[in-house]
């Protein structure tokens, strides 16, 4: 203790012997050193943590928090962002990323619990929830989408064709700020949902955004109209080509008898583009083919009439 007192006494005497300029310089140097220590301490503390995950859903946030607590890992939570020590960020991301669901549970629902004793209705409901979750995950992976929900009304099957009803679906989209979807983007989402669910035509899918805009309005009607116009143009072109071939053939045949300049031929044919052909194969219970029949339908005549050629007259 005595030696420490001697040291302080010497420092005090040394300071007293300094000039005013030297004392000011000493105070400045001491202030700079103290400020640097405070800055370094604050900077180190602020940069101790790195972002592990951000924009987590409540389900994923609780899961990650519980996993970190189980491993006694230091963390900091701000809103829906979780911070951990920087040196542990990469390892923890690899460990936990596969468990994130984005708030949507997919086919892992089918692995939960046992299906023993489960009714068909319960199994179908579980499968429906899994399908909705998988679709939500896929849609949320698109760059413009922040969040998505998919609601499916399954098709009602019936032994009577007229009583069967197709499935329906509604898709809710929350877009990222500053982004928007084109009509083709919306059609792609509708095609994705339609192709993932049995008996779900695209015209039975509605897509809305977080501003209550019906994004799917008129898209399928416009597409059908475009296909119809294209089909009509193709039919007219086929008719003109068919008429021209008949005119040329008739002209060549009649010119031999009456002379080339004495014959004028015009053909106006009527083609049936509504004809359909369907093959029906019947099986007995032993999976052996019993009979095969081909049915040609002509919708313009209102019944099932054999038709060998599209030329009606």
C-alpha positions in Angstrom: 0.0 0.0 0.0 2.9 2.3 0.8 4.5 1.8 -2.6 1.2 2.6 -4.3 1.0 5.9 -2.3 4.6 6.7 -3.3 3.7 6.2 -7.0 0.6 8.5 -6.8 2.7 11.1 -5.0 5.4 11.1 -7.7 2.7 11.4 -10.4 1.1 14.2 -8.5 4.4 16.0 -8.1 5.2 15.4 -11.8 1.9 16.9 -12.9 2.4 20.0 -10.6 5.8 20.6 -12.2 4.3 20.6 -15.7 3.5 23.8 -17.5 0.0 24.7 -18.5 0.5 23.5 -22.1 1.8 20.2 -20.9 -1.2 19.7 -18.6 -3.6 20.5 -21.4 -1.8 18.0 -23.7 -1.9 15.3 -21.0 -5.7 15.8 -20.5 -6.3 15.6 -24.3 -4.2 12.4 -24.6 -6.1 10.9 -21.6 -9.5 11.8 -23.1 -8.6 10.3 -26.5 -7.5 7.1 -24.9 -10.7 6.9 -22.8 -12.9 7.7 -25.8 -11.2 5.0 -27.9 -11.7 2.4 -25.1 -15.4 3.4 -24.9 -15.9 3.3 -28.7 -14.2 -0.1 -29.0 -16.2 -1.6 -26.2 -19.5 -0.3 -27.7 -18.5 -1.4 -31.2 -17.5 -4.9 -30.1 -20.8 -5.3 -28.2 -22.9 -4.1 -31.2 -21.1 -6.4 -33.7 -21.1 -9.4 -31.4 -24.3 -10.7 -33.0 -25.2 -11.6 -36.5 -28.6 -12.2 -38.1 -29.6 -15.8 -37.9 -33.0 -15.5 -39.5 -35.3 -12.6 -40.3 -38.9 -12.1 -41.3 -39.8 -15.3 -39.5 -43.4 -16.5 -39.1 -44.6 -16.9 -35.5 -44.4 -20.7 -35.9 -40.8 -20.7 -37.2 -39.8 -18.1 -34.7 -41.0 -20.2 -31.7 -39.3 -23.3 -33.2 -35.9 -21.5 -33.6 -36.1 -19.9 -30.2 -36.8 -23.3 -28.6 -34.0 -24.9 -30.4 -31.5 -22.2 -29.3 -32.7 -22.4 -25.7 -32.3 -26.2 -25.8 -28.7 -25.8 -26.8 -28.1 -22.9 -24.3 -27.0 -20.6 -27.2 -27.0 -16.9 -26.5 -29.4 -15.0 -28.6 -31.1 -11.6 -29.1 -34.6 -11.2 -30.5 -35.8 -8.0 -32.2 -39.3 -8.2 -33.8 -39.3 -11.2 -36.1 -35.5 -11.3 -36.4 -33.2 -13.5 -34.3 -29.6 -12.7 -33.6 -26.9 -15.1 -32.4 -23.1 -14.7 -31.9 -21.5 -14.1 -35.3 -19.2 -17.1 -35.1 -22.2 -19.5 -34.8 -24.4 -18.0 -37.5 -23.3 -20.3 -40.4 -23.4 -23.5 -38.4 -26.8 -22.8 -36.9 -28.3 -21.8 -40.3 -27.3 -25.2 -41.7 -28.7 -26.9 -38.7 -32.1 -25.1 -38.5 -32.9 -24.0 -42.1 -34.4 -27.4 -43.0 -36.9 -27.1 -40.2 -38.4 -23.8 -41.3 -41.8 -24.0 -42.9 -42.5 -20.4 -43.7 -45.8 -20.8 -41.7 -47.0 -23.5 -44.1 -47.0 -27.2 -43.2 -46.6 -29.5 -46.2 -46.3 -33.3 -46.7 -44.5 -33.7 -43.3 -48.1 -33.7 -42.0 -48.5 -37.1 -43.5 -45.6 -38.3 -41.3 -47.1 -37.1 -38.1 -48.9 -39.7 -36.1 -50.2 -43.0 -37.3 -52.8 -43.5 -40.0 -54.1 -46.6 -38.2 -57.8 -46.1 -37.3 -58.0 -43.0 -39.4 -61.1 -42.7 -41.5 -61.0 -41.8 -45.2 -62.5 -38.5 -44.5 -59.8 -37.7 -41.9 -57.0 -38.9 -44.3 -58.3 -36.8 -47.2 -58.5 -33.7 -45.0 -54.9 -34.3 -43.9 -53.8 -34.7 -47.5 -55.7 -31.6 -48.5 -53.9 -29.5 -45.8 -50.5 -30.9 -46.9 -51.3 -30.1 -50.6 -52.3 -26.5 -49.6 -49.1 -26.1 -47.5 -46.8 -27.4 -50.3 -48.5 -25.0 -52.8 -48.0 -22.1 -50.4 -44.3 -22.9 -50.0 -43.8 -23.0 -53.8 -45.7 -19.8 -54.4 -43.7 -18.0 -51.6 -40.5 -19.0 -53.3 -41.3 -16.6 -56.2 -39.3 -13.4 -56.1 -42.3 -11.1 -56.0 -44.2 -13.0 -53.3 -43.8 -12.2 -49.6 -46.6 -14.5 -48.3 -49.3 -16.7 -49.7 -52.3 -18.7 -48.6 -54.1 -21.4 -50.7 -57.6 -22.6 -49.9 -58.9 -25.6 -51.8 -62.5 -26.9 -52.0 -62.0 -30.6 -53.2 -64.0 -32.0 -56.0 -67.2 -34.0 -55.2 -67.1 -37.4 -57.0 -70.2 -39.2 -58.0 -71.2 -42.3 -60.0 -73.5 -39.9 -61.9 -71.5 -37.6 -64.2 -74.0 -34.8 -63.9 -73.8 -34.8 -60.1 -70.0 -34.6 -59.9 -68.6 -31.2 -59.2 -65.0 -30.0 -60.0 -62.7 -28.6 -57.3 -62.3 -24.9 -56.6 -59.4 -22.9 -55.2 -58.7 -19.4 -53.9 -55.1 -18.0 -53.7 -54.2 -15.0 -51.5 -50.9 -13.2 -52.3 -49.0 -10.7 -50.3 -46.6 -9.0 -52.6 -43.2 -7.6 -51.6 -43.1 -3.7 -51.6 -42.5 -2.2 -55.0 -43.3 -5.4 -56.9 -46.3 -6.4 -59.1 -47.5 -9.4 -61.1 -48.1 -9.5 -64.8 -51.1 -11.4 -66.3 -48.7 -14.1 -67.3 -47.4 -14.4 -63.7 -51.0 -14.9 -62.5 -51.7 -17.4 -65.2 -48.6 -19.4 -64.1 -49.8 -19.5 -60.5 -53.2 -20.6 -61.6 -51.7 -23.3 -63.8 -49.5 -24.5 -60.9 -52.5 -24.8 -58.6 -54.6 -26.5 -61.3 -51.9 -29.0 -62.1 -51.4 -29.9 -58.4 -55.0 -30.7 -57.6 -57.2 -33.3 -59.2 -60.2 -32.1 -61.3 -59.4 -28.4 -60.7 -60.0 -26.4 -63.9 -58.2 -23.1 -64.2 -61.5 -21.2 -64.5 -62.3 -22.4 -61.0 -59.3 -20.6 -59.4 -59.4 -17.1 -58.1 -56.3 -15.1 -57.2 -56.4 -12.0 -55.0 -53.7 -9.8 -53.5 -53.3 -8.1 -50.2 -55.0 -5.0 -51.5 -58.2 -7.0 -52.4 -57.5 -6.8 -56.1 -58.9 -9.8 -58.1 -55.9 -10.6 -60.2 -57.5 -13.5 -62.0 -60.5 -11.5 -63.3 -61.1 -12.1 -67.0 -57.8 -13.9 -67.6 -59.3 -17.3 -68.6 -62.1 -15.7 -70.6 -59.6 -13.7 -72.6 -57.5 -16.8 -73.1 -60.5 -18.8 -74.3 -61.6 -15.9 -76.6 -58.1 -15.8 -78.1 -58.1 -19.6 -78.7 -61.6 -19.3 -80.2 -60.5 -16.6 -82.6 -57.4 -18.6 -83.6 -59.5 -21.7 -84.1 -62.0 -19.9 -86.3 -59.1 -18.5 -88.4 -57.6 -21.9 -88.8 -61.0 -23.4 -89.8 -61.5 -20.7 -92.4 -58.1 -21.4 -93.8 -58.8 -25.1 -93.9 -62.1 -24.5 -95.7 -60.5 -22.2 -98.3 -57.7 -24.8 -99.0 -60.3 -27.6 -99.3 -62.5 -25.6 -101.7 -59.5 -24.7 -103.8 -58.4 -28.3 -104.1 -61.9 -29.4 -105.2 -62.1 -26.5 -107.7 -58.7 -27.4 -109.3 -59.7 -31.1 -109.5 -63.1 -30.3 -111.1 -61.6 -27.7 -113.4 -59.0 -30.1 -114.7 -61.6 -32.9 -115.3 -64.2 -30.7 -117.0 -61.6 -28.8 -119.2 -60.8 -32.1 -120.9 -64.4 -32.4 -122.1 -65.5 -28.8 -122.7 -62.2 -26.9 -123.2 -60.3 -24.9 -120.7 -61.9 -21.5 -121.5 -65.4 -22.9 -121.5 -65.6 -24.0 -117.8 -65.9 -22.1 -114.6 -66.0 -24.0 -111.3 -66.8 -22.6 -107.8 -66.9 -24.8 -104.7 -68.5 -23.8 -101.4 -68.2 -26.7 -99.0 -69.5 -27.0 -95.5 -67.1 -28.7 -93.2 -68.0 -30.2 -89.8 -65.3 -29.2 -87.3 -67.4 -30.4 -84.3 -66.9 -34.1 -85.0 -65.3 -36.1 -82.2 -64.0 -39.6 -82.0 -63.9 -41.6 -78.8 -62.5 -45.1 -78.1 -64.2 -47.1 -75.4 -62.7 -50.3 -74.0 -64.7 -52.4 -71.6 -63.2 -54.8 -69.1 -64.6 -57.5 -67.0 -63.7 -57.9 -63.2 -60.8 -60.1 -64.2 -59.2 -57.2 -66.2 -59.7 -59.0 -69.5 -60.8 -56.9 -72.4 -64.4 -57.8 -73.4 -65.1 -55.4 -76.3 -63.8 -52.3 -78.0 -65.9 -49.8 -79.9 -65.2 -46.5 -81.6 -67.9 -43.8 -81.3 -67.9 -40.9 -83.7 -70.0 -37.9 -82.5 -71.3 -35.1 -84.6 -72.4 -32.3 -82.2 -74.0 -30.3 -85.0 -76.6 -33.0 -85.7 -77.4 -33.5 -82.0 -76.7 -37.2 -81.7 -74.2 -40.0 -82.1 -74.0 -40.6 -85.8 -71.2 -42.4 -87.6 -69.1 -40.0 -89.6 -66.4 -41.1 -92.1 -65.5 -37.6 -93.3 -65.6 -34.0 -92.1 -67.3 -33.1 -95.4 -71.0 -32.6 -94.7 -72.0 -31.5 -98.2 
